[in-house]
Amino acid sequence: MLGLKATFNAIDNSGAIICEVVNVLKHKSNHGFARVGDEVVCVVKKARPIPAALTTTQAANKVRRGDVRRAVIVRTRKEAKRSDGSVLRFDDNAGVLINNRKELLGTRITGVVAAELKHKGWARIVALAEKIV
């Protein structure tokens, strides 16, 4: 579970490296905590530099430090129980940046993602991921 002011690693190639959660976009019974598959509003705290060789249209698609974006949480340090009784826990918090139309900003996803994403409507993330747990 990720609460407000929690940070996570961006594991796509959108240009962001570290993001901070500002708001959790979910029903109010969750008390501001995000789990795997939840959508959050985040601020980019650390980003890769944009090369000067890019044209203005290509540079406009990249993410800069201080940008406010939406993201989907794909890994959490807080353990989550599955329906079969097993417990799933990762080493870090991670997310993938999306736009307002719920399309991925990046074209590749590096690292492991949870299989629960497929059941929560994020099958595109699961299809692009390197490994699914």
C-alpha positions as CSV (number, residue, x, y, z in Angstrom):
1,M,0.0,0.0,0.0
2,L,1.2,3.4,-0.9
3,G,0.0,6.4,1.0
4,L,0.4,10.1,0.3
5,K,4.0,11.4,0.0
6,A,5.2,7.9,-0.7
7,T,7.8,7.6,-3.5
8,F,8.0,4.9,-6.2
9,N,10.3,4.0,-9.1
10,A,9.0,4.6,-12.6
11,I,9.9,1.4,-14.5
12,D,8.9,2.5,-18.0
13,N,10.9,4.5,-20.5
14,S,8.9,7.7,-20.2
15,G,11.9,9.6,-18.7
16,A,10.9,9.6,-15.1
17,I,13.0,7.9,-12.5
18,I,11.4,8.6,-9.1
19,C,7.9,9.9,-8.5
20,E,6.0,11.0,-5.3
21,V,2.3,10.1,-4.8
22,V,0.1,13.2,-4.4
23,N,-3.4,11.7,-4.6
24,V,-4.9,8.2,-4.9
25,L,-7.7,8.0,-7.4
26,K,-9.9,5.4,-6.0
27,H,-13.1,5.1,-3.9
28,K,-13.1,6.7,-0.5
29,S,-13.2,3.5,1.5
30,N,-9.4,3.0,0.9
31,H,-8.4,5.9,3.1
32,G,-5.7,7.2,0.8
33,F,-3.7,4.1,0.3
34,A,-2.9,2.6,-3.2
35,R,-2.4,-1.0,-3.9
36,V,-1.3,-2.9,-7.0
37,G,-3.4,-1.8,-10.0
38,D,-4.6,1.5,-8.5
39,E,-4.3,4.8,-10.3
40,V,-2.5,7.7,-8.5
41,V,-1.6,11.3,-9.3
42,C,2.2,11.8,-8.9
43,V,4.9,14.4,-9.2
44,V,8.1,13.5,-11.0
45,K,10.9,14.1,-8.5
46,K,13.8,12.8,-10.6
47,A,13.9,12.5,-14.4
48,R,16.4,11.6,-17.1
49,P,17.8,14.7,-18.9
50,I,16.3,15.4,-22.4
51,P,19.0,15.6,-25.1
52,A,19.2,18.9,-27.0
53,A,19.2,16.9,-30.3
54,L,15.5,16.1,-30.0
55,T,13.0,18.1,-32.0
56,T,10.4,20.1,-30.1
57,T,7.6,17.6,-30.8
58,Q,9.7,14.7,-29.4
59,A,10.8,16.7,-26.4
60,A,7.2,17.6,-25.6
61,N,6.4,13.9,-25.1
62,K,9.1,13.4,-22.5
63,V,8.6,13.8,-18.8
64,R,10.5,16.5,-16.9
65,R,11.2,17.1,-13.2
66,G,8.2,18.7,-11.5
67,D,5.6,17.4,-14.0
68,V,2.3,16.2,-12.5
69,R,1.2,13.0,-14.1
70,R,-1.0,9.9,-13.5
71,A,0.5,6.5,-12.8
72,V,-0.5,2.9,-12.1
73,I,1.1,1.1,-9.2
74,V,2.6,-2.2,-10.3
75,R,4.6,-3.3,-7.3
76,T,4.4,-2.5,-3.5
77,R,6.6,-3.3,-0.5
78,K,3.5,-3.9,1.6
79,E,2.4,-7.5,1.3
80,A,-0.8,-8.4,-0.4
81,K,-2.8,-11.6,0.0
82,R,-4.0,-13.5,-3.0
83,S,-7.2,-15.5,-3.2
84,D,-5.3,-18.8,-3.0
85,G,-3.8,-17.7,0.4
86,S,-0.3,-16.9,-0.8
87,V,1.3,-13.6,0.1
88,L,3.0,-11.3,-2.5
89,R,5.6,-8.8,-1.5
90,F,8.2,-6.9,-3.5
91,D,11.5,-5.2,-2.6
92,D,10.4,-1.7,-3.7
93,N,7.4,0.4,-4.9
94,A,7.1,0.8,-8.6
95,G,4.7,2.4,-11.1
96,V,4.1,3.1,-14.8
97,L,3.2,6.6,-16.0
98,I,0.0,7.0,-18.0
99,N,-1.9,9.9,-19.6
100,N,-5.4,11.2,-18.9
101,R,-6.9,8.7,-21.4
102,K,-5.3,5.8,-19.5
103,E,-2.7,5.1,-22.2
104,L,0.9,4.3,-21.4
105,L,3.5,7.2,-21.8
106,G,6.4,4.7,-22.3
107,T,6.7,2.0,-24.8
108,R,8.7,-0.5,-22.7
109,I,8.4,-1.7,-19.1
110,T,11.5,-3.0,-17.3
111,G,11.3,-5.2,-14.3
112,V,8.7,-7.4,-12.6
113,V,5.0,-6.6,-12.3
114,A,2.2,-8.3,-10.4
115,A,-0.3,-10.6,-12.2
116,E,-3.2,-8.8,-10.5
117,L,-2.9,-6.0,-13.0
118,K,-4.5,-8.1,-15.7
119,H,-7.7,-8.7,-13.6
120,K,-7.9,-5.0,-12.8
121,G,-8.0,-3.9,-16.4
122,W,-4.4,-3.1,-17.1
123,A,-3.7,-6.0,-19.5
124,R,-1.5,-3.7,-21.7
125,I,1.0,-3.3,-18.9
126,V,1.2,-7.0,-18.4
127,A,1.7,-7.5,-22.1
128,L,4.7,-5.1,-22.2
129,A,6.3,-6.3,-18.9
130,E,9.5,-8.4,-18.9
131,K,8.3,-10.7,-16.1
132,I,5.0,-11.3,-14.4
133,V,4.7,-12.7,-10.8
